[in-house]
């Protein structure tokens, strides 16, 4: 057992290494405290980077300088470590693309993959690739069915585990809908979908969100920052998930498969929404009118119809929209961009949904089925309109006169007439 402890005047650094030489079993934990901030990092995620702890003397140690950041060259690692032990300084490895700094070179290398989209760890069974070895290991349990982690509450073997520290978690079950989660924070995020709580607020516009990740993505819309770039075509994105989905369009990969019907998707979210169609589950309910939805995004868009809010504004012409997808499609009209191309006939579209509908014409596929009468459709919008005929529902409501409509087309036609009447009344009053 070895213990290493380093301290400086402004920075508190505690490093504990437990080494078992023959098995190369180790646990590493580091606590850094600088002024009034404290960051605790579990370095087990870096396990693949330091497989042989017997060479610990040759492994670089990073040091913090509270005044400025600098980078260590490969040939200066040993001397930098010895000098730092005397001065309390620590070396920063800085990403040249976005400026984020790391205290270990391996952490920087893994971070760079976020920008490049590189995924060097490939599953030999299905070909899916990952940017971290730990993520590949977690993925392999999908193929093997292995459940090596024991729940401390019920004693059952479960696959729910932290990809960084391999720790297993108790199951957190929501008694309202029956869903279970392996991590408490995921459980808490889910509970907010029922309560409507939105504790994360944008300081710039006041809009609130139920998850911090959603707030972070929203802030990128204000700044216009797009740090994730496709190496194949150069297109940039403000979210890594959007880059991953875009790359799948180049490769045609669809790694997410429905176990019930065999249909595959390039995004897990699309698979989840598809599964809800099989089950009929609609866990997202509007508190104002009681209407339920199978997707949270659909609920958010529905709520905007009640409030009239249009938070997405085109910077080129000033027109506003209640959905980001509508803004994106509108922007494509300005640019003329048609990034979605049919591989069968070469026709291009400015929206992925239009491409999907076009492909259905080639294949004849009608994946959207009415549960009431069994009739099938090649477009979800067509199915929704058909269902309205069964229910008599009129979801499109005019905010000016209160009149309701079954279809969006009829609603738009009414709104055009309404705007003409409003303009005429304005002219008469003047």
C-alpha positions as CSV (number, residue, x, y, z in Angstrom):
1,X,0.0,0.0,0.0
2,X,1.4,3.4,-1.0
3,X,0.1,6.8,-0.1
4,X,1.2,10.1,-1.7
5,X,0.0,13.4,-0.3
6,X,0.9,16.8,-1.8
7,X,-0.1,20.2,-0.4
8,X,0.6,23.8,-1.4
9,X,-0.4,27.2,0.1
10,X,-3.3,28.0,-2.2
11,X,-4.1,24.6,-3.5
12,X,-5.0,21.5,-1.5
13,X,-4.2,18.3,-3.4
14,X,-4.7,14.9,-1.9
15,X,-3.8,11.8,-4.0
16,X,-4.2,8.3,-2.7
17,X,-2.9,5.3,-4.7
18,X,-3.6,1.8,-3.6
19,X,-1.4,-0.6,-5.6
20,X,-1.5,-4.4,-5.8
21,X,1.4,-5.1,-8.0
22,X,0.7,-8.7,-9.3
23,X,-2.9,-8.0,-10.3
24,X,-2.3,-4.4,-11.3
25,X,-5.4,-3.7,-9.1
26,X,-5.6,0.0,-8.2
27,X,-7.9,2.7,-6.9
28,X,-7.1,6.3,-7.4
29,X,-8.9,9.3,-5.9
30,X,-8.0,12.9,-6.1
31,X,-9.5,15.9,-4.3
32,X,-8.5,19.4,-5.5
33,X,-9.6,22.5,-3.6
34,X,-8.8,26.0,-4.9
35,X,-10.1,29.0,-3.0
36,X,-13.8,28.3,-2.5
37,X,-14.3,25.6,-5.1
38,X,-13.9,21.9,-4.6
39,X,-13.8,19.4,-7.4
40,X,-13.8,15.7,-6.7
41,X,-12.8,13.5,-9.7
42,X,-12.8,9.7,-9.7
43,X,-9.9,8.7,-11.9
44,X,-11.0,5.1,-12.4
45,X,-12.1,6.3,-15.9
46,X,-8.4,6.7,-16.7
47,X,-7.7,3.1,-15.9
48,X,-7.0,2.1,-19.5
49,X,-4.4,4.8,-19.7
50,X,-2.2,3.4,-16.9
51,X,-2.5,-0.4,-17.0
52,X,0.9,-1.0,-15.4
53,X,1.3,0.7,-12.1
54,X,4.8,-0.7,-11.6
55,X,5.9,2.1,-13.9
56,X,4.4,4.7,-11.6
57,X,7.7,6.5,-11.5
58,X,7.6,7.1,-15.2
59,X,4.0,8.3,-15.2
60,X,3.5,12.0,-15.5
61,X,2.1,14.0,-12.6
62,X,0.3,17.2,-13.3
63,X,0.5,20.3,-11.1
64,X,-1.6,23.4,-10.7
65,X,-0.3,26.9,-10.9
66,X,-3.0,29.2,-9.4
67,X,-1.9,32.2,-11.5
68,X,-1.7,30.9,-15.1
69,X,-1.9,27.8,-17.3
70,X,1.0,26.3,-19.3
71,X,1.7,23.0,-21.1
72,X,4.4,20.5,-20.4
73,X,6.4,18.9,-23.2
74,X,6.9,15.2,-23.3
75,X,10.6,15.5,-22.5
76,X,10.0,17.7,-19.5
77,X,7.6,15.4,-17.6
78,X,10.1,14.0,-15.1
79,X,11.9,17.3,-14.3
80,X,8.6,19.1,-14.2
81,X,7.3,16.7,-11.6
82,X,10.4,17.1,-9.4
83,X,10.3,20.9,-9.6
84,X,6.5,20.9,-8.9
85,X,7.0,18.8,-5.8
86,X,9.1,21.7,-4.5
87,X,7.1,24.7,-5.8
88,X,3.5,23.3,-5.6
89,X,3.0,24.1,-9.3
90,X,0.9,21.9,-11.5
91,X,0.9,21.4,-15.3
92,X,-2.2,22.1,-17.4
93,X,-2.9,20.3,-20.7
94,X,-5.1,22.7,-22.8
95,X,-7.3,21.9,-25.7
96,X,-6.3,24.2,-28.6
97,X,-9.8,24.0,-30.1
98,X,-12.0,25.1,-27.1
99,X,-9.6,26.2,-24.4
100,X,-10.7,23.7,-21.7
101,X,-7.7,22.5,-19.6
102,X,-7.0,19.2,-18.0
103,X,-4.6,18.0,-15.3
104,X,-3.7,14.8,-17.2
105,X,-2.6,14.3,-20.8
106,X,-4.8,11.2,-21.1
107,X,-7.9,13.3,-20.2
108,X,-7.0,15.8,-22.9
109,X,-6.6,13.0,-25.5
110,X,-10.1,11.7,-24.6
111,X,-11.6,15.2,-24.7
112,X,-10.1,15.8,-28.2
113,X,-12.2,12.8,-29.4
114,X,-15.3,14.9,-28.6
115,X,-14.2,17.4,-31.2
116,X,-12.9,14.9,-33.8
117,X,-15.7,12.4,-33.3
118,X,-13.0,9.6,-33.2
119,X,-14.3,6.3,-31.7
120,X,-11.3,4.0,-31.5
121,X,-13.0,1.2,-29.5
122,X,-15.1,-1.0,-31.7
123,X,-17.4,-3.9,-30.8
124,X,-16.3,-7.0,-32.7
125,X,-19.8,-8.4,-32.5
126,X,-21.9,-5.6,-34.1
127,X,-19.4,-3.1,-35.3
128,X,-20.6,-0.2,-33.1
129,X,-17.7,2.1,-32.0
130,X,-17.1,4.1,-28.8
131,X,-14.8,6.9,-27.8
132,X,-14.0,5.2,-24.4
133,X,-13.0,1.7,-23.5
134,X,-15.3,1.7,-20.5
135,X,-18.3,2.5,-22.7
136,X,-17.4,-0.4,-24.9
137,X,-17.2,-2.7,-21.9
138,X,-20.6,-1.6,-20.8
139,X,-22.0,-2.1,-24.3
140,X,-20.7,-5.7,-24.4
141,X,-23.1,-6.7,-21.6
142,X,-25.9,-6.0,-24.2
143,X,-24.6,-8.9,-26.3
144,X,-23.5,-11.2,-23.4
145,X,-26.6,-10.6,-21.2
146,X,-24.1,-10.4,-18.3
147,X,-25.4,-8.8,-15.1
148,X,-22.3,-8.7,-12.9
149,X,-23.3,-6.0,-10.5
150,X,-25.4,-6.8,-7.4
151,X,-28.0,-4.5,-6.1
152,X,-27.4,-3.8,-2.4
153,X,-31.2,-3.4,-1.8
154,X,-32.7,-6.6,-3.4
155,X,-29.6,-8.7,-3.9
156,X,-30.4,-9.3,-7.6
157,X,-27.7,-9.2,-10.3
158,X,-28.1,-6.1,-12.5
159,X,-26.3,-4.4,-15.3
160,X,-26.8,-0.9,-13.9
161,X,-23.4,0.5,-13.1
162,X,-21.3,3.6,-13.3
163,X,-19.1,3.4,-16.5
164,X,-16.3,5.3,-14.6
165,X,-16.0,3.6,-11.3
166,X,-17.9,0.3,-12.0
167,X,-20.0,0.9,-8.9
168,X,-23.4,-0.8,-8.9
169,X,-26.5,1.2,-7.8
170,X,-29.7,0.5,-6.0
171,X,-32.8,0.6,-8.2
172,X,-34.9,3.8,-7.9
173,X,-38.5,3.0,-8.8
174,X,-41.1,5.7,-9.6
175,X,-44.3,4.4,-8.1
176,X,-46.4,6.7,-10.3
177,X,-45.4,5.1,-13.6
178,X,-43.4,2.0,-12.6
179,X,-40.1,3.0,-14.3
180,X,-36.9,2.2,-12.6
181,X,-33.5,3.9,-12.7
182,X,-30.0,2.7,-11.8
183,X,-28.8,6.1,-10.8
184,X,-30.4,8.5,-8.4
185,X,-29.8,11.6,-10.6
186,X,-31.5,9.9,-13.6
187,X,-34.4,9.1,-11.2
188,X,-34.6,12.7,-10.1
189,X,-34.5,14.0,-13.7
190,X,-37.4,11.6,-14.5
191,X,-39.5,12.7,-11.5
192,X,-39.3,16.3,-12.8
193,X,-41.2,15.2,-16.0
194,X,-44.1,14.3,-13.7
195,X,-43.9,17.3,-11.4
196,X,-43.1,19.9,-14.1
197,X,-40.3,21.3,-11.9
198,X,-37.7,23.3,-13.8
199,X,-34.9,24.4,-11.4
200,X,-32.3,25.3,-14.1
201,X,-32.8,28.9,-15.4
202,X,-31.1,30.7,-18.2
203,X,-29.7,34.0,-16.8
204,X,-30.0,35.7,-20.3
205,X,-33.6,35.1,-21.2
206,X,-35.2,33.6,-18.1
207,X,-36.3,30.3,-19.7
208,X,-36.2,27.3,-17.3
209,X,-35.4,23.7,-17.8
210,X,-35.8,20.4,-15.8
211,X,-32.2,19.2,-16.6
212,X,-28.9,21.0,-16.5
213,X,-27.8,19.5,-19.8
214,X,-30.9,21.1,-21.5
215,X,-29.9,24.4,-20.0
216,X,-26.3,24.0,-21.3
217,X,-27.6,23.2,-24.8
218,X,-29.9,26.2,-24.7
219,X,-27.1,28.6,-23.7
220,X,-25.2,27.5,-26.8
221,X,-28.1,28.9,-28.9
222,X,-27.5,32.3,-27.4
223,X,-23.8,32.2,-28.0
224,X,-23.9,30.5,-31.4
225,X,-21.1,28.2,-30.3
226,X,-20.7,25.0,-32.3
227,X,-17.7,23.1,-31.0
228,X,-18.5,19.7,-32.5
229,X,-17.4,19.4,-36.1
230,X,-17.9,16.6,-38.6
231,X,-14.5,15.5,-40.0
232,X,-16.2,14.2,-43.2
233,X,-18.1,17.3,-44.4
234,X,-17.1,20.1,-42.0
235,X,-20.6,20.8,-40.6
236,X,-20.5,21.9,-37.0
237,X,-23.0,21.3,-34.1
238,X,-23.6,22.8,-30.7
239,X,-24.2,19.3,-29.1
240,X,-22.1,16.2,-29.4
241,X,-25.3,14.1,-29.7
242,X,-26.3,16.0,-32.8
243,X,-22.8,15.3,-34.3
244,X,-23.2,11.6,-33.5
245,X,-26.5,11.5,-35.2
246,X,-25.2,13.4,-38.2
247,X,-22.3,11.0,-38.6
248,X,-24.8,8.1,-38.6
249,X,-26.4,9.7,-41.7
250,X,-23.0,9.5,-43.5
251,X,-22.5,5.8,-42.5
252,X,-26.1,4.7,-42.6
253,X,-25.6,3.0,-39.3
254,X,-28.7,2.1,-37.3
255,X,-27.5,0.5,-34.1
256,X,-30.8,0.7,-32.1
257,X,-33.2,-2.1,-32.9
258,X,-36.8,-2.7,-31.7
259,X,-37.0,-6.1,-30.1
260,X,-40.8,-6.3,-30.9
261,X,-40.8,-5.7,-34.7
262,X,-37.1,-5.6,-35.7
263,X,-37.1,-2.0,-37.0
264,X,-33.8,-0.2,-36.5
265,X,-33.0,3.4,-35.8
266,X,-29.9,5.6,-35.9
267,X,-30.9,7.3,-32.6
268,X,-31.9,5.8,-29.2
269,X,-34.5,8.6,-28.8
270,X,-36.2,7.5,-32.0
271,X,-36.3,3.9,-30.8
272,X,-37.8,5.0,-27.5
273,X,-40.5,6.9,-29.3
274,X,-41.1,4.0,-31.6
275,X,-41.5,1.6,-28.6
276,X,-44.1,3.9,-27.1
277,X,-46.2,3.4,-30.2
278,X,-46.2,-0.4,-29.5
279,X,-47.1,0.1,-25.8
280,X,-49.4,3.1,-26.3
281,X,-47.7,4.7,-23.2
282,X,-48.2,8.5,-22.9
283,X,-46.4,9.6,-19.7
284,X,-46.2,13.3,-20.4
285,X,-49.5,15.1,-19.5
286,X,-50.4,18.8,-20.0
287,X,-51.4,20.3,-16.6
288,X,-53.7,22.8,-18.3
289,X,-56.0,20.6,-20.4
290,X,-55.1,17.0,-19.4
291,X,-53.9,15.9,-22.9
292,X,-51.1,13.3,-22.8
293,X,-48.2,12.7,-25.1
294,X,-45.6,9.9,-25.6
295,X,-42.8,12.4,-26.0
296,X,-41.7,15.3,-23.8
297,X,-40.9,17.4,-26.8
298,X,-44.5,17.0,-28.0
299,X,-45.8,18.1,-24.6
300,X,-43.5,21.2,-24.7
301,X,-44.7,22.1,-28.2
302,X,-48.3,21.6,-27.0
303,X,-47.8,23.9,-24.0
304,X,-46.5,26.6,-26.3
305,X,-49.8,26.6,-28.1
306,X,-51.5,27.4,-24.8
307,X,-49.0,30.2,-24.0
308,X,-48.4,31.5,-27.5
309,X,-44.6,31.5,-26.7
310,X,-42.3,31.5,-29.7
311,X,-38.8,31.3,-28.2
312,X,-36.9,30.4,-31.4
313,X,-36.1,33.5,-33.6
314,X,-34.5,33.7,-37.0
315,X,-31.5,36.0,-36.9
316,X,-31.9,36.8,-40.6
317,X,-35.5,38.0,-40.8
318,X,-36.7,38.1,-37.2
319,X,-39.5,35.6,-37.6
320,X,-40.2,33.5,-34.5
321,X,-41.2,29.9,-34.0
322,X,-42.5,27.8,-31.1
323,X,-40.3,24.8,-32.1
324,X,-36.6,24.7,-32.9
325,X,-37.2,22.2,-35.7
326,X,-39.4,24.7,-37.4
327,X,-36.7,27.4,-37.1
328,X,-34.1,25.0,-38.6
329,X,-36.4,24.3,-41.5
330,X,-37.1,28.0,-42.0
331,X,-33.3,28.8,-42.0
332,X,-32.8,26.2,-44.7
333,X,-35.2,28.2,-46.9
334,X,-32.9,31.2,-46.6
335,X,-29.7,29.2,-47.4
336,X,-31.3,26.8,-49.9
337,X,-29.4,23.9,-48.2
338,X,-30.8,20.4,-48.7
339,X,-28.5,18.2,-46.7
340,X,-30.8,15.1,-46.8
341,X,-30.3,13.0,-49.9
342,X,-32.1,9.8,-51.1
343,X,-29.6,7.1,-51.8
344,X,-32.0,5.4,-54.2
345,X,-32.8,8.3,-56.6
346,X,-30.6,11.2,-55.6
347,X,-33.3,13.6,-54.7
348,X,-32.4,16.0,-51.9
349,X,-34.5,17.6,-49.1
350,X,-34.1,20.3,-46.6
351,X,-35.8,18.3,-43.8
352,X,-35.0,14.7,-42.7
353,X,-38.7,14.1,-42.2
354,X,-39.4,14.8,-45.8
355,X,-36.6,12.4,-46.8
356,X,-38.1,9.7,-44.6
357,X,-41.6,10.2,-46.2
358,X,-40.0,10.1,-49.6
359,X,-38.2,6.9,-48.9
360,X,-41.5,5.3,-47.8
361,X,-42.8,5.9,-51.3
362,X,-39.9,3.8,-52.7
363,X,-40.4,1.0,-50.2
364,X,-44.2,1.2,-49.8
365,X,-43.8,1.0,-46.0
366,X,-46.6,2.2,-43.8
367,X,-45.2,2.1,-40.3
368,X,-47.9,4.2,-38.6
369,X,-51.0,2.1,-37.7
370,X,-54.3,3.2,-36.1
371,X,-54.9,1.1,-33.0
372,X,-58.7,1.7,-33.4
373,X,-59.3,0.5,-36.9
374,X,-56.0,-1.0,-38.1
375,X,-55.5,1.3,-41.0
376,X,-51.9,2.1,-41.8
377,X,-50.1,5.3,-43.0
378,X,-46.7,6.2,-44.3
379,X,-46.6,9.5,-42.3
380,X,-47.2,10.1,-38.6
381,X,-49.0,13.4,-39.4
382,X,-51.5,11.5,-41.6
383,X,-52.1,9.0,-38.8
384,X,-52.7,11.9,-36.3
385,X,-55.2,13.5,-38.6
386,X,-57.0,10.1,-39.0
387,X,-57.2,9.6,-35.3
388,X,-58.8,13.0,-34.9
389,X,-61.7,11.7,-37.0
390,X,-62.3,8.9,-34.5
391,X,-62.0,11.1,-31.4
392,X,-63.5,14.3,-32.8
393,X,-60.6,16.2,-31.2
394,X,-59.8,19.7,-32.4
395,X,-56.3,20.4,-31.0
396,X,-55.6,23.6,-33.0
397,X,-57.1,26.6,-31.1
398,X,-57.2,30.2,-32.3
399,X,-55.9,32.5,-29.5
400,X,-57.9,35.4,-30.8
401,X,-61.4,34.0,-31.2
402,X,-61.1,30.6,-29.4
403,X,-62.3,28.6,-32.4
404,X,-60.9,25.1,-32.7
405,X,-59.8,23.0,-35.7
406,X,-59.1,19.4,-36.4
407,X,-56.2,20.0,-38.8
408,X,-53.3,22.4,-38.9
409,X,-54.1,23.3,-42.5
410,X,-57.6,24.5,-41.5
411,X,-56.1,26.3,-38.6
412,X,-53.6,28.2,-40.7
413,X,-56.3,29.1,-43.2
414,X,-58.4,30.5,-40.4
415,X,-55.4,32.5,-39.0
416,X,-54.8,34.1,-42.4
417,X,-58.4,35.3,-42.5
418,X,-58.2,36.4,-38.9
419,X,-55.1,38.5,-39.6
420,X,-56.9,40.2,-42.5
421,X,-59.9,41.0,-40.2
422,X,-57.6,42.4,-37.5
423,X,-55.8,44.6,-40.0
424,X,-59.2,45.9,-41.3
425,X,-60.3,46.7,-37.8
426,X,-57.1,48.5,-37.1
427,X,-57.5,50.7,-40.3
428,X,-61.1,51.5,-39.3
429,X,-60.1,52.6,-35.8
430,X,-57.4,55.0,-37.2
